[in-house]
């Protein structure tokens, strides 16, 4: 038993030593961790103080890891959002309990994120939790109240951009382009109508009917062109074709024999409609009265529409169409010369119907029957009530790559709206459809290239293997493809400059509708579709374009455009990355004020200082100062106050004005002084500019004349009125203007 106890004691002692050693190691590691944590805190403190001093504090709402990393590399410190975003209020409809639970969960997650101090950026974020962010980068502008921002806070959005970032806004505002730029919007923007009002629906109906008439002419020309091309083949080529071609032609003839033949009157009506349309475009209908124009009735339009449907869908044909070939060809040439969208109209008259304010291809459908389009717009279901519909002409002749449709996503940046400043990105990318292009099916999988739609679909089995599995190309890869096709110069001469011109035109129209907040910027994404002639057609403009790295193409380009956006909009340095200045509006000086000229021209008159004479005896009021008759320059003839007011003609000569409540204010004091003085009367002289005024009833204080109460006029002694301390005629003297010889009322208003 003793050896066992001894072994047990040895084992227990070794276990105790091991535990002590582990505790010692844990203590050392904790000390090292605490010391490294302290050093990390000091570094974070220093970096944070520098960022606060340089106003480099930012806040991001959304998944923007590239922006966050780029700003951190430039010395910016993130202040994390500590508020419930405005996207969550939709939960309030489900009850208060769910809303409270959601708020508590969000608050708990925020607190847990703040408690993490292992990362130095988390420490710095906690240090600036009470600071104001100087850069706000959000998914949508509605996340924050931009009106409460200060002038030095940057925001990556502008307000009131619905005039071009929504389908209905772009549809309506592009019609005003000729008022801003000498350009035709139909040359780069497919015509579009809003189905919200009856007037817009009527315009769309008329456009559909005109396009239908021109499509009938196109059918005649294309059908005869195909027949002539087959007949124009050399005889040896026809013989080499063999029996296979003969059998195919026989099958075609048999199939045509089974079709319903349409009368040539259909072409006559279509030519009549096109002639009327050309008359409107060429302004030939100005001198023609509305009653003289013979339009089709609704029944005739309905019959023509049904025959057209049968023709373009292969259920009928026009038997004697060759008789109308030259006439239809001439009309189409005239229409093409005045309507730049004739080529993209095609034969099927397909239109694309979109919700006015939705993105990512949601609820977009293609239709080729006018009654179905109008029925969709007038349908009484929630989808139609909540959203306004826009109908736009579908491009039936797009440029295809390996029989597959694609569109181009092009970025551009606006850093100021007044003056308008636009930056165009040199790189873009192509988005392919997963299905091969065909007009026989109007499925969205064929005609919509949005990644939000195509990412849920599988690529067609019969699609070309040259196309990538992720359905995207860079613009550089596309230029290489054009080079191999022998059209390498098309990108630099047609596609790229046309896209720049379309963006500049659209922004100039929208400039008056956007709220031009200074110190803001916004990155937009425009979608283009190329026609068969390589001309780009602007489809829509998106705010907050997706930056998710869904494919290797977007992972490369989206990260690059975000970093370049920071260089241009935030750093404002010489390095602008792949951006180039597309348009900077010239600064126009404000016009001068053209209001009424309220300037008063004249000579200022200063009132002379009155000199106070020493008074020896205030009680000797009986002996007053005698005044010499005063003379002042004035009009050549002075009316006599005793004889009443002067005549109107004399008033005009003197320049006197009778004010309200003050008739002849200058003469009233004279008259009063003369009447109170008794015998003293003014004496008129014929000397020009001279008038003698009545003597003042004053005498010298030290005069020995008896105090009889009657004033005595003193002979020929001149007195300066400015030397008197108080004088009865002082208001009158102040009212006299000696510069021009005119009289002015005294400044006292109603007189003394």
Phi, psi and omega per residue, in radians:
X1 nan -0.524 -3.093
X2 -1.210 -0.737 3.094
X3 -1.054 -0.668 3.123
X4 -1.105 -0.770 3.119
X5 -1.105 -0.662 -3.128
X6 -1.149 -0.757 3.096
X7 -1.096 -0.653 3.123
X8 -1.131 -0.696 3.136
X9 -1.182 -0.660 3.107
X10 -1.139 -0.695 3.137
X11 -1.143 -0.715 -3.138
X12 -1.164 -0.609 3.126
X13 -1.218 -0.662 3.112
X14 -1.172 -0.659 3.093
X15 -1.125 -0.665 3.126
X16 -1.144 -0.700 3.095
X17 -1.122 -0.651 3.123
X18 -1.148 -0.699 3.134
X19 -1.145 -0.705 3.115
X20 -1.130 -0.671 3.115
X21 -1.139 -0.692 3.111
X22 -1.139 -0.700 3.099
X23 -1.096 -0.688 3.131
X24 -1.128 -0.735 3.114
X25 -1.133 -0.724 3.112
X26 -1.096 -0.674 3.117
X27 -1.131 -0.733 3.121
X28 -1.113 -0.765 -3.141
X29 -1.134 -0.641 3.095
X30 -1.155 -0.686 3.102
X31 -1.121 -0.744 3.115
X32 -1.122 -0.703 3.136
X33 -1.136 -0.730 -3.138
X34 -1.163 -0.671 3.125
X35 -1.180 -0.746 3.112
X36 -1.155 -0.612 3.099
X37 -1.155 -0.654 3.118
X38 -1.169 -0.734 3.091
X39 -1.122 -0.694 3.119
X40 -1.124 -0.642 3.116
X41 -1.162 -0.706 3.119
X42 -1.113 -0.739 3.117
X43 -1.117 -0.754 3.132
X44 -1.092 -0.655 3.126
X45 -1.112 -0.776 -3.136
X46 -1.135 -0.792 3.130
X47 -1.121 -0.647 -3.140
X48 -1.176 -0.758 3.114
X49 -1.074 -0.670 3.100
X50 -1.155 -0.710 3.138
X51 -1.163 -0.674 3.107
X52 -1.131 -0.708 3.140
X53 -1.141 -0.655 -3.120
X54 -1.580 0.069 3.137
X55 1.028 0.813 3.127
X56 -1.960 1.174 3.095
X57 -2.161 2.257 -3.086
X58 -2.285 2.812 3.066
X59 -2.373 2.399 -3.112
X60 -2.201 2.275 2.990
X61 -2.068 1.986 -3.092
X62 2.204 3.050 -3.092
X63 -1.602 1.579 3.113
X64 -2.271 1.203 -3.123
X65 -1.149 -0.533 -3.140
X66 -1.189 -0.759 3.127
X67 -1.128 -0.752 -3.133
X68 -1.082 -0.804 -3.126
X69 -1.169 -0.679 -3.131
X70 -1.159 -0.713 3.128
X71 -1.190 -0.661 3.122
X72 -1.135 -0.630 3.099
X73 -1.157 -0.440 3.139
X74 -1.609 0.175 3.063
X75 1.588 0.207 3.116
X76 -1.486 2.587 3.128
X77 -2.019 2.339 -3.079
X78 -1.554 2.274 2.937
X79 -1.800 2.005 -3.039
X80 -1.323 2.556 3.117
X81 -1.153 2.253 3.124
X82 -2.083 0.773 3.090
X83 -2.425 2.799 3.128
X84 -1.368 2.116 -3.071
X85 -1.145 2.779 -3.074
X86 -1.330 -0.028 3.114
X87 -1.359 -0.435 -3.044
X88 -1.357 -0.361 -3.124
X89 -0.995 -0.202 3.048
X90 -1.098 -0.404 -3.124
X91 -1.268 -0.300 -3.065
X92 -1.108 -0.444 -3.136
X93 -1.207 -0.344 -3.093
X94 -1.518 -0.023 3.095
X95 2.137 2.736 -3.086
X96 -1.237 -0.516 -3.082
X97 -1.169 -0.762 3.126
X98 -1.121 -0.676 3.135
X99 -1.116 -0.735 3.122
X100 -1.133 -0.711 3.118
X101 -1.112 -0.700 3.129
X102 -1.132 -0.767 3.129
X103 -1.093 -0.723 -3.141
X104 -1.136 -0.693 3.136
X105 -1.159 -0.736 3.108
X106 -1.100 -0.758 3.134
X107 -1.103 -0.690 3.129
X108 -1.137 -0.733 3.115
X109 -1.112 -0.665 3.115
X110 -1.147 -0.723 3.131
X111 -1.151 -0.693 3.102
X112 -1.119 -0.662 3.123
X113 -1.171 -0.615 -3.130
X114 -1.282 -0.452 -3.104
X115 -1.363 -0.225 3.131
X116 -1.328 2.021 -3.098
X117 -2.028 0.139 -3.130
X118 -1.217 -0.600 -3.136
X119 -1.558 2.372 -3.107
X120 -1.167 -0.517 3.120
X121 -1.214 -0.546 3.060
X122 -1.179 -0.665 3.093
X123 -1.112 -0.773 3.137
X124 -1.139 -0.596 3.099
X125 -1.148 -0.646 3.099
X126 -1.203 -0.542 -3.119
X127 -1.279 -0.396 -3.113
X128 -1.892 0.364 -3.091
X129 -1.156 -0.367 3.123
X130 -1.811 0.122 -3.126
X131 -1.647 2.838 3.130
X132 -1.586 2.225 3.102
X133 -1.317 2.436 -3.128
X134 -1.782 -0.042 3.042
X135 -2.451 2.159 3.137
X136 -2.049 2.050 -3.128
X137 -2.070 1.955 -3.062
X138 -2.245 2.870 3.082
X139 -1.224 -0.834 -3.129
X140 -2.206 2.699 -3.134
X141 -1.206 -0.493 -3.070
X142 -1.235 -0.096 -3.139
X143 -1.115 -0.627 -3.092
X144 -2.217 2.851 3.083
X145 -1.583 1.767 -3.049
X146 -1.258 -0.314 3.119
X147 -1.209 -0.402 -3.115
X148 -1.542 -0.005 -3.118
X149 -1.351 2.627 3.067
X150 -1.466 2.995 -3.047
X151 -1.194 -0.438 -3.096
X152 -1.702 0.201 3.058
X153 -1.702 2.224 -3.138
X154 -1.615 2.517 3.128
X155 -2.357 2.447 -3.078
X156 -1.582 0.471 3.099
X157 -2.536 2.711 2.976
X158 -1.970 2.798 3.121
X159 -1.706 2.688 3.075
X160 1.039 0.909 3.098
X161 -1.793 0.210 -3.110
X162 -1.164 -0.233 -3.136
X163 -1.186 -0.276 3.090
X164 -2.426 -0.228 3.116
X165 -1.608 -0.109 3.018
X166 -1.945 2.701 -3.080
X167 -1.175 -0.674 -3.130
X168 -1.291 -0.602 3.098
X169 -1.147 -0.766 3.106
X170 -1.165 -0.620 3.136
X171 -1.107 -0.781 -3.065
X172 -1.332 -0.738 -3.006
X173 -1.336 -0.448 3.133
X174 -1.177 -0.330 3.089
X175 -1.231 -0.380 -3.137
X176 -1.555 0.104 -3.073
X177 -1.013 -0.737 -3.124
X178 -1.058 -0.325 3.095
X179 -1.356 -0.334 -3.105
X180 -1.878 -0.667 -3.043
X181 -2.366 2.407 3.071
X182 -1.275 1.248 -3.106
X183 -2.558 2.745 3.139
X184 -1.764 2.067 -3.131
X185 -1.130 -0.412 3.126
X186 -1.209 -0.143 3.139
X187 -1.475 -0.221 3.131
X188 -2.524 -0.084 -3.130
X189 -2.234 2.021 3.139
X190 -1.023 2.365 -3.070
X191 -1.009 2.525 -2.937
X192 -2.507 2.598 3.140
X193 -2.404 2.558 3.044
X194 -1.648 2.275 -3.113
X195 -1.639 0.458 -3.099
X196 -1.449 -0.544 -3.060
X197 -2.076 2.817 -3.141
X198 -1.200 -0.606 3.133
X199 -1.126 -0.712 3.111
X200 -1.183 -0.662 3.098
X201 -1.115 -0.668 3.120
X202 -1.181 -0.682 3.081
X203 -1.116 -0.698 3.091
X204 -1.128 -0.711 -3.141
X205 -1.092 -0.737 3.105
X206 -1.138 -0.676 3.108
X207 -1.151 -0.725 3.120
X208 -1.057 -0.719 -3.126
X209 -1.220 -0.691 3.082
X210 -1.111 -0.764 3.113
X211 -1.117 -0.618 3.092
X212 -1.114 -0.728 3.133
X213 -1.137 -0.768 3.116
X214 -1.175 -0.512 3.091
X215 -1.171 -0.595 3.071
X216 -1.113 -0.723 3.081
X217 -1.117 -0.689 3.108
X218 -1.110 -0.647 3.127
X219 -1.103 -0.750 3.138
X220 -1.081 -0.797 -3.097
X221 -1.174 -0.800 -3.121
X222 -1.162 -0.666 -3.135
X223 -1.142 -0.761 3.131
X224 -1.264 -0.566 3.103
X225 -1.136 -0.708 3.112
X226 -1.140 -0.697 -3.140
X227 -1.156 -0.729 -3.132
X228 -1.201 -0.641 3.133
X229 -1.165 -0.639 3.113
X230 -1.225 -0.620 3.122
X231 -1.330 -0.419 -3.096
X232 -1.461 -0.003 3.107
X233 -1.171 2.549 3.085
X234 -1.071 2.762 -3.069
X235 -1.151 -0.678 -3.123
X236 -1.133 -0.609 3.108
X237 -1.186 -0.635 3.117
X238 -1.200 -0.618 3.117
X239 -1.229 -0.635 3.124
X240 -1.183 -0.474 3.140
X241 -1.066 -0.557 3.035
X242 1.367 -2.869 -3.067
X243 -1.270 -0.345 -3.128
X244 -1.129 -0.785 3.112
X245 -1.162 -0.646 3.140
X246 -1.118 -0.743 3.125
X247 -1.161 -0.649 3.130
X248 -1.164 -0.662 3.111
X249 -1.185 -0.662 3.109
X250 -1.142 -0.685 3.089
X251 -1.109 -0.694 3.125
X252 -1.140 -0.708 3.126
X253 -1.164 -0.690 3.107
X254 -1.143 -0.694 3.115
X255 -1.151 -0.664 3.130
X256 -1.192 -0.563 3.110
X257 -1.168 -0.501 3.125
X258 -1.379 -0.287 -3.103
X259 -1.330 2.799 3.120
X260 -1.440 2.199 -3.136
X261 -1.420 2.336 3.133
X262 -1.807 2.506 -3.098
X263 -1.257 2.783 3.096
X264 -1.198 -0.238 3.086
X265 -1.058 -0.468 3.094
X266 -1.060 -0.720 3.124
X267 -1.229 -0.641 3.110
X268 -1.072 -0.750 3.133
X269 -1.163 -0.717 3.124
X270 -1.102 -0.697 3.101
X271 -1.142 -0.644 3.109
X272 -1.115 -0.746 3.116
X273 -1.131 -0.718 3.141
X274 -1.193 -0.624 3.084
X275 -1.103 -0.740 3.102
X276 -1.132 -0.658 3.110
X277 -1.144 -0.724 3.088
X278 -1.130 -0.627 3.082
X279 -1.098 -0.619 3.076
X280 -1.218 -0.749 -3.119
X281 -1.185 -0.631 -3.130
X282 -1.626 0.169 3.053
X283 1.045 0.586 3.077
X284 -1.465 -0.193 -3.095
X285 -1.590 0.127 -3.104
X286 -1.186 -0.755 -3.093
X287 -1.517 0.049 -3.133
X288 -1.786 2.300 3.141
X289 -1.271 2.728 -3.110
X290 -1.173 -0.512 -3.133
X291 -1.286 -0.455 -3.102
X292 -1.313 -0.350 -3.131
X293 -1.404 2.099 3.141
X294 -1.584 1.859 -3.133
X295 -1.739 2.795 3.126
X296 -1.304 2.595 3.044
X297 -1.364 2.922 3.138
X298 -1.110 -0.603 3.101
X299 -1.164 -0.706 3.101
X300 -1.176 -0.667 3.070
X301 -1.102 -0.727 -3.136
X302 -1.107 -0.743 3.125
X303 -1.144 -0.720 3.115
X304 -1.127 -0.670 -3.129
X305 -1.141 -0.745 -3.127
X306 -1.179 -0.662 3.079
X307 -1.148 -0.639 3.110
X308 -1.140 -0.737 3.100
X309 -1.018 -0.739 3.139
X310 -1.165 -0.584 -3.101
X311 -1.240 -0.865 -3.031
X312 -1.375 -0.350 3.120
X313 -1.637 0.137 3.023
X314 1.431 0.314 3.121
X315 -1.686 -0.143 -3.104
X316 -2.682 2.989 3.107
X317 -2.641 2.864 3.100
X318 -1.771 2.032 -2.970
X319 -1.173 -0.842 -3.083
X320 -1.770 0.774 -3.080
X321 -1.202 -0.411 -3.118
X322 -1.135 -0.399 3.131
X323 -1.258 -0.284 -3.088
X324 -1.897 0.136 -3.007
X325 -1.082 -0.916 -3.066
X326 -1.139 -0.683 3.113
X327 -1.120 -0.777 3.132
X328 -1.157 -0.669 3.137
X329 -1.128 -0.713 3.134
X330 -1.157 -0.725 3.123
X331 -1.145 -0.713 3.131
X332 -1.130 -0.643 3.093
X333 -1.124 -0.702 3.101
X334 -1.160 -0.706 3.129
X335 -1.154 -0.711 3.135
X336 -1.112 -0.574 -3.126
X337 -1.221 -0.411 -3.111
X338 -1.947 -0.290 -3.132
X339 -2.118 1.857 -3.098
X340 -1.260 -0.106 -3.121
X341 -1.773 0.244 -3.118
X342 -1.113 -0.652 -3.069
X343 -1.237 -0.654 -3.085
X344 -1.372 -0.180 -3.125
X345 -1.214 -0.581 3.127
X346 1.212 -2.688 -3.129
X347 -1.944 -0.393 -2.953
X348 -1.552 -0.218 3.135
X349 0.992 0.928 -3.112
X350 -1.597 2.389 3.105
X351 -2.184 2.626 -3.140
X352 -1.940 2.235 -3.055
X353 -1.894 2.216 -3.044
X354 -2.254 2.562 2.905
X355 -1.149 2.482 -2.941
X356 -1.197 -0.479 -2.996
X357 -2.298 0.516 3.101
X358 -1.955 2.795 -3.112
X359 -2.267 -3.141 3.094
X360 1.068 0.479 3.032
X361 1.250 0.323 -3.096
X362 -1.298 2.313 3.042
X363 1.076 0.443 3.088
X364 -1.583 2.308 -3.132
X365 -2.341 2.724 3.067
X366 -1.957 2.386 -3.114
X367 -2.449 2.677 3.113
X368 -2.254 0.214 3.095
X369 -2.128 2.187 -3.006
X370 -1.174 -0.604 -3.122
X371 -1.167 -0.584 3.107
X372 -1.246 -0.619 3.128
X373 -1.146 -0.826 3.140
X374 -1.180 -0.553 3.097
X375 -1.194 -0.656 3.101
X376 -1.141 -0.698 -3.136
X377 -1.202 -0.540 -3.107
X378 -1.690 0.052 -3.094
X379 -1.113 2.452 -3.087
X380 -1.723 1.105 3.053
X381 -2.238 2.838 -3.027
X382 -0.983 -0.594 -3.107
X383 -1.103 -0.676 -3.130
X384 -1.371 -0.560 -3.119
X385 -1.257 -0.646 -3.051
X386 -1.449 -0.329 -3.060
X387 -2.244 2.424 3.027
X388 -1.509 2.427 -3.056
X389 -1.726 2.566 3.073
X390 -2.200 2.319 3.097
X391 -2.000 2.273 -3.071
X392 -2.290 2.526 -3.128
X393 -1.163 2.187 -3.136
X394 -1.384 2.447 3.128
X395 -1.412 1.808 -3.057
X396 -1.458 -0.200 -3.115
X397 -2.147 1.094 -3.138
X398 -1.374 2.799 3.002
X399 -1.281 2.260 -3.097
X400 -1.946 2.581 3.007
X401 -2.094 1.978 -3.090
X402 0.999 0.792 3.111
X403 1.038 0.494 -3.113
X404 -2.254 2.398 3.132
X405 -1.392 2.649 3.098
X406 -2.612 2.842 2.979
X407 -2.329 2.997 -3.059
X408 -2.082 2.237 3.007
X409 -1.701 2.048 -3.088
X410 -2.074 2.254 3.136
X411 -1.640 2.595 2.945
X412 -2.631 2.715 -3.010
X413 -2.178 2.369 3.062
X414 -2.005 2.096 -3.135
X415 -1.847 -0.151 3.109
X416 -2.872 2.515 3.094
X417 -1.843 -0.262 3.126
X418 -2.563 1.623 0.058
X419 -1.353 2.586 -3.102
X420 -1.111 2.193 -3.109
X421 -2.302 2.043 -3.056
X422 -2.127 2.366 3.078
X423 -2.050 2.279 -3.091
X424 -1.866 2.334 -3.104
X425 -1.531 2.398 -3.049
X426 -1.357 -0.373 -3.120
X427 -1.853 2.560 3.063
X428 -2.597 -3.135 3.133
X429 -2.523 2.691 -3.120
X430 -1.748 2.505 3.097
X431 -2.119 2.073 -3.089
X432 -1.649 2.701 3.005
X433 -1.438 2.687 3.131
X434 -1.407 -0.278 -3.090
X435 -1.993 2.734 3.089
X436 -1.277 2.576 -3.030
X437 -1.300 2.406 3.090
X438 -2.822 2.445 3.082
X439 -1.614 -0.073 3.104
X440 -1.269 -0.470 3.083
X441 -2.041 2.375 -3.136
X442 -1.836 0.608 -3.138
X443 -1.283 2.496 3.130
X444 -1.125 -0.469 3.128
X445 -1.128 -0.376 -3.132
X446 -1.612 -0.668 -2.923
X447 -1.844 -0.197 3.101
X448 -1.897 2.212 -3.107
X449 -1.795 0.127 3.131
X450 -1.048 2.364 3.114
X451 -1.124 -0.507 3.105
X452 -1.133 -0.413 3.100
X453 -1.634 -0.759 -3.009
X454 -1.350 -0.380 -3.073
X455 -1.217 -0.273 3.102
X456 -1.644 0.030 -3.079
X457 -1.966 2.739 3.093
X458 -1.700 2.566 -3.139
X459 -1.153 2.513 -3.135
X460 -1.121 2.502 -3.103
X461 -1.162 -0.642 -3.098
X462 -1.519 0.178 -3.135
X463 -1.326 2.715 -3.056
X464 -1.154 2.419 3.092
X465 -1.267 -0.158 3.104
X466 -1.249 -0.351 3.126
X467 -1.444 2.518 -3.101
X468 -1.250 2.708 3.138
X469 -1.208 -0.530 3.136
X470 -1.514 0.025 2.973
X471 1.109 0.672 3.084
X472 -2.504 2.511 3.010
X473 -2.233 2.604 2.930
X474 -1.411 2.810 3.107
X475 -1.128 -0.497 3.071
X476 -1.142 -0.742 3.092
X477 -1.122 -0.628 3.115
X478 -1.187 -0.651 3.100
X479 -1.153 -0.626 3.068
X480 -1.134 -0.660 3.098
X481 -1.128 -0.750 3.106
X482 -1.116 -0.612 3.112
X483 -1.106 -0.730 3.117
X484 -1.197 -0.471 3.119
X485 -1.478 0.011 -3.121
X486 1.398 0.267 3.131
X487 -2.156 0.718 -3.072
X488 -1.165 -0.466 -3.113
X489 -1.419 -0.119 -3.065
X490 -1.185 -0.639 -3.098
X491 -1.086 -0.835 -3.100
X492 -1.358 -0.365 -3.075
X493 -1.784 -0.459 -3.057
X494 -2.144 -1.006 -2.941
X495 -1.200 -0.997 -3.044
X496 -1.108 -0.861 3.122
X497 -1.158 -0.538 3.116
X498 -1.215 -0.642 3.074
X499 -1.143 -0.709 3.108
X500 -1.095 -0.741 -3.128
X501 -1.152 -0.690 3.134
X502 -1.127 -0.719 3.127
X503 -1.150 -0.754 3.139
X504 -1.090 -0.724 3.126
X505 -1.115 -0.766 -3.113
X506 -1.132 -0.647 -3.126
X507 -1.288 -0.589 3.118
X508 -1.156 -0.607 3.087
X509 -1.220 -0.673 -3.077
X510 -1.430 -0.085 -3.030
X511 -1.064 -0.679 -3.094
X512 -1.295 -0.211 -3.085
X513 -1.749 -0.362 -3.082
X514 -1.486 2.532 3.064
X515 -1.415 1.956 -2.986
X516 -1.458 1.297 3.115
X517 -1.315 2.276 3.081
X518 -1.250 2.735 3.102
X519 1.128 0.505 3.027
X520 -2.154 2.921 3.107
X521 -2.766 2.857 3.104
X522 -2.760 2.422 3.097
X523 -1.747 2.284 -3.117
X524 -2.106 2.767 3.083
X525 -2.170 2.103 -3.138
X526 -1.829 2.485 -3.139
X527 -1.917 2.254 3.141
X528 -2.153 2.587 2.988
X529 -2.144 2.300 -3.120
X530 -1.558 2.413 3.020
X531 -1.467 3.118 -3.123
X532 -1.144 -0.392 3.093
X533 -1.601 0.240 3.100
X534 1.239 0.154 3.085
X535 -1.369 2.279 3.124
X536 -1.415 2.462 3.096
X537 -2.036 2.145 -3.134
X538 -1.288 2.171 -3.123
X539 -1.725 -0.887 3.138
X540 -2.837 2.910 3.096
X541 -2.207 2.278 -3.053
X542 -1.967 2.368 2.950
X543 -1.574 2.690 -3.075
X544 0.877 1.023 3.121
X545 -1.095 2.582 -3.072
X546 -1.114 2.399 3.101
X547 -2.064 0.309 -3.116
X548 -1.295 2.267 -3.138
X549 -1.347 1.249 -3.069
X550 -1.328 -0.467 3.138
X551 -2.337 2.924 3.059
X552 -1.032 -0.507 3.131
X553 -1.208 -0.865 3.141
X554 -1.220 -0.548 3.096
X555 -1.078 -0.608 3.137
X556 -1.416 -0.906 -3.010
X557 -1.304 -0.672 -3.115
X558 -1.143 -0.697 3.085
X559 -1.142 -0.659 -3.114
X560 -1.201 -0.724 -3.106
X561 -1.236 -0.532 3.084
X562 -1.188 -0.760 3.105
X563 -1.133 -0.680 3.120
X564 -1.222 -0.539 3.066
X565 -1.114 -0.702 3.092
X566 -1.130 -0.648 3.129
X567 -1.095 -0.748 -3.061
X568 -1.377 -0.838 -2.970
X569 -1.547 -0.562 -3.055
X570 -1.747 -0.961 -3.119
X571 -1.255 -0.634 -3.112
X572 0.947 0.815 -3.120
X573 -1.796 -3.137 3.124
X574 -1.259 -0.460 3.131
X575 -1.413 1.894 -3.119
X576 -1.923 0.224 3.076
X577 1.104 -2.338 -3.140
X578 -1.590 0.140 3.065
X579 -1.400 2.609 2.977
X580 -2.339 2.559 -3.105
X581 -1.253 2.009 -3.140
X582 -1.505 -0.776 -3.084
X583 -2.738 2.280 2.983
X584 -2.254 2.023 -3.061
X585 -1.163 2.335 3.091
X586 -1.102 2.451 3.140
X587 -1.327 2.122 -3.114
X588 -1.777 2.244 3.106
X589 -1.195 2.456 3.128
X590 -1.138 2.481 -3.112
X591 -1.170 2.639 3.124
X592 -1.167 2.722 -3.129
X593 -1.196 2.149 -3.058
X594 -1.900 0.518 3.133
X595 -1.434 -2.943 -3.122
X596 -1.214 2.470 3.104
X597 -1.455 1.884 -3.094
X598 -1.705 0.308 -3.123
X599 -1.324 2.390 3.126
X600 -1.861 2.133 3.140
X601 -1.759 2.394 3.126
X602 2.961 -3.058 -3.141
X603 -1.974 2.229 3.136
X604 -1.294 2.465 3.137
X605 -2.054 2.154 3.140
X606 -1.697 2.457 3.100
X607 -1.368 2.235 -3.113
X608 -1.233 2.566 3.111
X609 -1.212 2.398 3.116
X610 -1.514 2.263 3.112
X611 -1.598 2.232 -3.108
X612 -1.485 2.079 3.114
X613 -1.454 2.513 3.111
X614 -1.221 2.344 3.114
X615 -1.840 2.085 -3.089
X616 -1.389 -0.729 -3.050
X617 -2.449 1.877 3.135
X618 -1.260 -0.382 -3.115
X619 -1.375 -0.314 -3.109
X620 -1.450 1.053 -3.137
X621 -1.390 -0.242 -3.141
X622 -1.248 -0.544 -3.130
X623 -1.754 1.864 -3.056
X624 -1.837 2.904 -3.127
X625 -1.342 2.193 3.079
X626 -1.400 2.422 -3.082
X627 -1.944 2.408 3.051
X628 -1.385 2.459 3.080
X629 -0.942 2.272 -3.072
X630 -1.599 2.648 3.110
X631 -2.196 2.465 3.111
X632 -2.483 2.594 3.121
X633 -1.261 2.373 -3.132
X634 -2.802 -2.733 3.122
X635 -1.145 2.900 -3.097
X636 -1.237 -0.466 3.122
X637 -2.273 2.217 -3.106
X638 -1.932 2.224 -3.136
X639 -1.206 2.700 3.122
X640 -1.484 2.113 -3.129
X641 -1.119 -0.512 -3.101
X642 -1.254 -0.374 -3.100
X643 -1.622 0.210 3.093
X644 1.615 -3.137 -3.110
X645 -1.160 2.643 -3.130
X646 -1.226 2.838 3.126
X647 -1.220 2.764 3.128
X648 -1.013 -0.661 3.121
X649 -1.117 -0.673 3.112
X650 -1.193 -0.621 3.079
X651 -1.088 -0.668 3.116
X652 -1.180 -0.652 3.115
X653 -1.158 -0.648 -3.104
X654 -1.423 -0.280 -3.083
X655 1.346 0.478 -3.106
X656 -1.465 2.539 3.101
X657 -2.177 2.331 -3.141
X658 -1.713 1.851 -3.118
X659 -1.453 2.845 3.100
X660 -1.181 2.278 3.105
X661 1.319 0.026 -3.104
X662 -2.516 1.203 3.119
X663 -1.276 2.103 3.098
X664 0.849 1.086 -3.036
X665 -1.142 -0.395 -3.130
X666 -1.287 -0.603 -3.044
X667 -1.501 -0.332 -3.112
X668 -1.095 -0.825 3.103
X669 -1.090 -0.592 3.130
X670 -1.158 -0.734 -3.130
X671 -1.145 -0.740 -3.139
X672 -1.108 -0.704 3.141
X673 -1.162 -0.654 -3.124
X674 -1.220 -0.736 -3.118
X675 -1.171 -0.693 -3.130
X676 -1.247 -0.463 -3.127
X677 -1.422 -0.260 3.112
X678 1.448 -1.659 -2.976
X679 -1.450 -0.317 -3.054
X680 -1.262 2.184 3.126
X681 -2.299 2.574 3.078
X682 -1.265 2.543 -3.126
X683 -1.914 2.139 3.130
X684 -1.497 2.354 3.062
X685 -2.059 2.772 -3.138
X686 -1.611 0.065 3.099
X687 -1.199 2.375 -3.096
X688 -1.187 2.273 3.069
X689 1.312 0.197 -3.114
X690 -2.103 2.471 3.039
X691 -2.592 2.372 3.133
X692 -1.715 2.269 -3.128
X693 -1.724 2.752 -3.138
X694 -1.111 2.666 -3.136
X695 -1.237 2.554 -3.135
X696 -1.399 2.341 3.129
X697 -1.312 1.122 3.132
X698 -2.288 2.664 3.096
X699 -2.359 2.817 3.073
X700 -1.155 2.614 -3.130
X701 -1.176 -0.647 -3.076
X702 -1.602 0.249 3.138
X703 -1.230 2.535 -3.121
X704 -1.691 0.059 3.127
X705 -1.170 2.542 -3.136
X706 -1.156 2.593 -3.140
X707 -1.474 1.560 -3.101
X708 -1.694 -0.129 -3.136
X709 1.501 -0.136 3.131
X710 -1.832 2.201 -3.138
X711 -1.225 2.533 -3.128
X712 -2.003 2.154 3.135
X713 -1.311 2.267 3.141
X714 -1.589 2.408 -3.124
X715 -1.376 2.591 2.912
X716 0.422 1.088 2.969
X717 -2.312 2.057 -3.037
X718 -1.481 2.339 3.105
X719 -2.109 2.498 3.028
X720 -1.587 2.073 -3.098
X721 -1.114 -0.409 3.128
X722 -1.280 -0.221 -3.138
X723 -1.552 -0.105 -3.110
X724 -1.518 2.517 3.087
X725 -1.320 -0.760 3.129
X726 -2.546 2.336 -3.099
X727 -2.512 2.404 -3.117
X728 -1.104 -0.466 -3.076
X729 -1.674 0.219 -3.101
X730 -1.080 -0.733 3.059
X731 -1.068 -0.623 -3.131
X732 -1.185 -0.737 -3.129
X733 -1.133 -0.623 3.108
X734 -1.219 -0.462 -3.119
X735 -1.442 -0.148 -3.140
X736 -1.449 2.342 3.083
X737 -1.888 2.085 -3.040
X738 -1.671 -0.069 -3.065
X739 -1.318 -0.850 -3.060
X740 -1.908 -0.082 -3.097
X741 1.473 0.140 3.127
X742 -1.670 2.855 -3.121
X743 -1.875 2.504 3.072
X744 -2.189 2.604 3.069
X745 -1.192 2.650 3.137
X746 -1.130 2.649 -3.107
X747 -1.189 -0.128 -3.114
X748 -1.319 -0.053 3.115
X749 1.607 -1.719 -3.050
X750 -1.540 0.086 3.103
X751 1.600 3.008 -3.087
X752 -1.367 nan nan
